[in-house]
Amino acid sequence: MITEAQFQKEIDRIIENAIREDVGDGDHSSLACIPKSAKGKAKLLVKEDGIIAGIDFAMQVFARIDGNLELEIGITDGSPVKYGDIAFYVSGSSRSILKAERIVLNAMQRMSAIATKTNAFVKLLDGTRTQILDTRKTTPGIRAIEKWAVKIGGGENHRFALYDMIMLKDNHIDFAGGITKAIQKTKQYLEDTGRNLKIIVEARNLHEIKEILEFEDVYRILIDNFNYEDTRKAVEMIGNTCLTESSGGIDETTIRKYAECGVDYISSGALTHSVYNLDLSLKAV
């Protein structure tokens, strides 16, 4: 997994690119009609029930836009919110507040939606051993804040990208000539390059589970698109040899049944690719 320093660099890049994209050579609307000396105050108004996420991200955006802006935080990341709640107040240069407004709202609305959906999945897993994982099915360019939101919602992060973990999926296996060859080549690659990366291998049936178990040092087996009965059989076959993960179209209606099969993790791309922004607004006070 990536380090905290690497993750922060990703956040810094997102903020830098967001400012470049949205501000360009200047917020000419504000420059045209608001005096440079004007001071103002605004509130982050919650207009929909859910889990708030992105407060810390917003603080970083405001600081990058204008280090003199002051924030009064009323609600912290991960807190349940309802219509009418005020997450924070920001005060200082009116121009600076307006310059940061859309970047903050776009990020917080999406992050809060992801955190809200993740939290709903976490509640469905209550009382089981299973944890919910995100995937790489994220919006290009803003993966870090989407995975951050999953954590805020109570979920866990899968690998961040292609470089921090090895995951041998169906196409890798088929292109390599089968599971045995794929794992053998991977272990040799890690030895040759001196890399210390965990290995996850996808299985499409119980026979492939058995083949994977012939190898040591597989970190997790991905039990992909199995029915409940075969998932239970797979978990029994694997035992304590390595960790287990179910995936493949699992949603709110099926997640509990898969968890009751005894898997360690369930991964869901829907946490990040199938959400509707939580309604938030930044209003002058």
Secondary structure, 3 states (H helix, E strand, C coil): CCCHHHHHHHHHHHHHHHHHHHHCCCCHHHHHHCCCCCEEEEEEEECCCEECCCHHHHHHHHHHHCCCCEEEECCCCCCEECCCCEEEEEEEEHHHHHHHHHHHHHHHHHHHHHHHHHHHHHHHCCCCCCEEECCCCCCCCCHHHHHHHHHHCCCECCCCCCCCCEEECHHHHHHHCCHHHHHHHHHHHHHHHCCCCCEEEEECCHHHHHHHCCCCCCCEEEEECCCHHHHHHHHHHHCCCCEEEEECCCCCCCHHHHHCCCCCEEECCHHHHCCCCCCEEEEEC
